Structure formats: structure tokens, C-alpha cells
Amino acid sequence: MNMKKILIIDTKAGNLFSLKAAIERLGFSATILQKPNNEIFDAIVIPGQGRFGTVMKNIRATNWPDYLKKAHQQSKPLLGICVGMQIFFEGSEEDPEVTGLSWFKGKAEALNFPKKPMVGWAKLTSKINSWSNAIVYFVNSYAIKQSEFSIASTTYGESFCAAIKQGSFVGVQFHPEKSSQAGSLLILQVLTARVGESQ
């Protein structure tokens, strides 16, 4: 069986190498690209560091929106992490003048966190057995409060959406690459399109 090839989109914000290492530890081949090419990948990851506006600017400047839309239409697994999930919504209070990709309704908000940014471990609440009670690592000041596509939530001062799923797309507000064994399991499920199987 051929090794699955995973594309990591370089949004020019943050260190991508811990994410690449986490994916490769699972037995995948990971490639980081700044702009689309003709290479065929089995799954795509949008990493989760940086400002909403900066990430959107870089995504649009390097022609990723059409590539992502086509991949989604082909039911290719897509994983958006933190701001890499938020950009698929309509916008963010972090940069109110910037429009997101608008695949989903709503915007990222500055929530009533006890401390900002939220940094540390928190437990997920989910109807998906393998995600329920998983303890994962968050670093964020903004989040999607609720979504009709939510598959997991967490609470830090107030409850917010920790993960969404629509077709082949899964977005997570936390950082699975920093979430130890629980995070590795979630990455594996997303990249092999097995989130929620047998649930």
C-alpha cells in the first residue's frame, strides 16, 4: 500500500515543522507548499497560527481558495487547525474588515475567557466516542461560539465550538499536533476520513 501524501499549506504564519513531524509520525508523507502545484495529495492540512487577516491575505494571494474548494468537492480530507478553521467562516472580530472564505455562517469572536489568550489543556465534549472527554491543547484568543456543524465543544469561561465537520472538512480550534496521543488519534481519523465512523 502506498504511503498517503499529505499537503500542509504554508500560510506564512507560525512554525509548521511540529505539525509536519506529528503527521509523519503517523506514517504519512507530508509536504509543505506556499502555493498550489500539480502534485496530487491524499489530504490537506491548514495550520493554526497567526492573525486571521494575515492568514486570509496570504491564502488569497497564493491562489489557495479555488484549490481548497475543488478538493472539498472531490471529498478530499481537509483539516483546518485553529485560525486554519476560522478562515472557513465569514470573518473574525480579530480583523473585522477581512472576509473569510465563507463556507460556513458565523464569525470568530473574542469570548469571555478568564485569561487571554486561552493557553493550556481542556476537555472536549462530543457525541463522537473517540473524541468525547479527550484532553487537548488550546492556544487562542478568538473562537467560533457555535455552529450547526459542531461535533465537539469545550468550556473556558464559556462554552464554544471546539470542532466542526461538514463532508470531508474537519476544523478544530485546538492544536492536535501539540495534544499528545489524543491529538495524534484525531489527526489520523481526519486524514483517513474516519471521523465518527461506527458512531
Secondary structure in CASP SS format (residue, H / E / C, confidence):
PFRMAT SS
TARGET T0000
AUTHOR 0000-0000-0000
METHOD secondary structure of the structure
MODEL  1
M C 1.00
N C 1.00
M C 1.00
K C 1.00
K E 1.00
I E 1.00
L E 1.00
I E 1.00
I E 1.00
D C 1.00
T C 1.00
K C 1.00
A C 1.00
G C 1.00
N C 1.00
L C 1.00
F H 1.00
S H 1.00
L H 1.00
K H 1.00
A H 1.00
A H 1.00
I H 1.00
E H 1.00
R H 1.00
L C 1.00
G C 1.00
F C 1.00
S E 1.00
A E 1.00
T E 1.00
I E 1.00
L E 1.00
Q C 1.00
K C 1.00
P C 1.00
N C 1.00
N C 1.00
E C 1.00
I C 1.00
F C 1.00
D C 1.00
A E 1.00
I E 1.00
V E 1.00
I E 1.00
P C 1.00
G C 1.00
Q C 1.00
G C 1.00
R C 1.00
F H 1.00
G H 1.00
T H 1.00
V H 1.00
M H 1.00
K H 1.00
N H 1.00
I H 1.00
R H 1.00
A H 1.00
T C 1.00
N C 1.00
W H 1.00
P H 1.00
D H 1.00
Y H 1.00
L H 1.00
K H 1.00
K H 1.00
A H 1.00
H H 1.00
Q H 1.00
Q C 1.00
S C 1.00
K C 1.00
P C 1.00
L E 1.00
L E 1.00
G E 1.00
I E 1.00
C C 1.00
V H 1.00
G H 1.00
M H 1.00
Q H 1.00
I C 1.00
F C 1.00
F C 1.00
E C 1.00
G E 1.00
S E 1.00
E C 1.00
E C 1.00
D C 1.00
P C 1.00
E C 1.00
V C 1.00
T C 1.00
G C 1.00
L C 1.00
S C 1.00
W C 1.00
F C 1.00
K C 1.00
G C 1.00
K E 1.00
A E 1.00
E E 1.00
A E 1.00
L C 1.00
N C 1.00
F C 1.00
P C 1.00
K C 1.00
K C 1.00
P C 1.00
M E 1.00
V E 1.00
G E 1.00
W E 1.00
A E 1.00
K E 1.00
L C 1.00
T E 1.00
S E 1.00
K C 1.00
I C 1.00
N C 1.00
S C 1.00
W C 1.00
S C 1.00
N C 1.00
A C 1.00
I E 1.00
V E 1.00
Y E 1.00
F E 1.00
V E 1.00
N E 1.00
S C 1.00
Y E 1.00
A E 1.00
I E 1.00
K C 1.00
Q C 1.00
S C 1.00
E C 1.00
F C 1.00
S E 1.00
I E 1.00
A E 1.00
S E 1.00
T E 1.00
T E 1.00
Y C 1.00
G C 1.00
E C 1.00
S E 1.00
F E 1.00
C E 1.00
A E 1.00
A E 1.00
I E 1.00
K E 1.00
Q E 1.00
G C 1.00
S C 1.00
F E 1.00
V E 1.00
G E 1.00
V E 1.00
Q C 1.00
F C 1.00
H C 1.00
P H 1.00
E H 1.00
K H 1.00
S C 1.00
S H 1.00
Q H 1.00
A H 1.00
G H 1.00
S H 1.00
L H 1.00
L H 1.00
I H 1.00
L H 1.00
Q H 1.00
V H 1.00
L H 1.00
T C 1.00
A C 1.00
R C 1.00
V C 1.00
G C 1.00
E C 1.00
S C 1.00
Q C 1.00
END
